[in-house]
């Protein structure tokens, strides 16, 4: 079976701006990831996923098939949720959600005691 060619994926300027606010320029002494860790890790993974599998991703809102979501989970970032929009012949990553305290929060999960 022939594989579909990847679609062009761009990243909205506001995603880069948000990432610069969420992540410091360098890794912190307490192990927090840097902006480049985010850009080269989860964001690049999302870009590659949407390029090949946008149509397979779930829709976050019923009835809006042009918007899709995908999430990734890593030991460094925890879960990161990405949202992308089909625009003409390309895909644009328009937003993401990230909880910097995820690992500390679940570490206090009473269900684990």
Residue pairs with C-beta under 8 A, 6 or more apart in sequence:
4 52
6 51
6 52
7 50
7 51
7 52
7 54
7 89
7 90
7 91
8 51
8 89
8 90
8 91
9 47
9 48
9 50
9 51
9 84
9 90
9 91
9 92
9 93
10 90
10 91
10 92
10 93
11 43
11 47
11 92
11 93
12 92
12 93
12 94
12 95
14 94
14 95
15 43
15 93
15 94
15 95
15 96
16 39
18 95
18 96
19 35
19 38
19 39
19 43
19 96
20 35
22 38
22 98
22 100
23 32
23 33
23 34
23 35
23 37
23 38
24 32
24 34
24 35
25 34
25 35
26 34
27 33
27 34
27 37
31 76
32 100
33 41
33 76
33 77
37 76
37 77
38 77
41 74
41 76
41 77
42 72
42 74
42 77
42 80
42 82
42 96
43 82
43 93
43 96
45 72
46 70
46 72
46 80
46 82
46 84
46 93
46 96
47 93
49 57
49 70
50 57
50 68
50 70
50 82
50 84
50 91
50 93
51 91
54 68
54 84
54 86
54 91
55 68
57 68
57 69
57 70
57 84
58 68
58 69
59 65
59 67
59 68
59 69
60 67
60 68
60 69
60 83
61 67
66 85
66 86
67 83
67 84
67 85
67 86
67 94
68 83
68 84
68 86
69 81
69 82
69 83
69 84
70 81
70 82
70 84
71 79
71 80
71 81
71 82
72 79
72 80
72 82
73 79
73 80
74 80
77 98
77 102
78 98
78 99
78 102
78 103
79 98
79 99
79 102
80 96
80 97
80 98
81 96
81 97
81 98
82 93
82 95
82 96
83 93
83 94
83 95
83 96
84 91
84 92
84 93
84 94
85 91
85 92
85 94
99 105
106 112
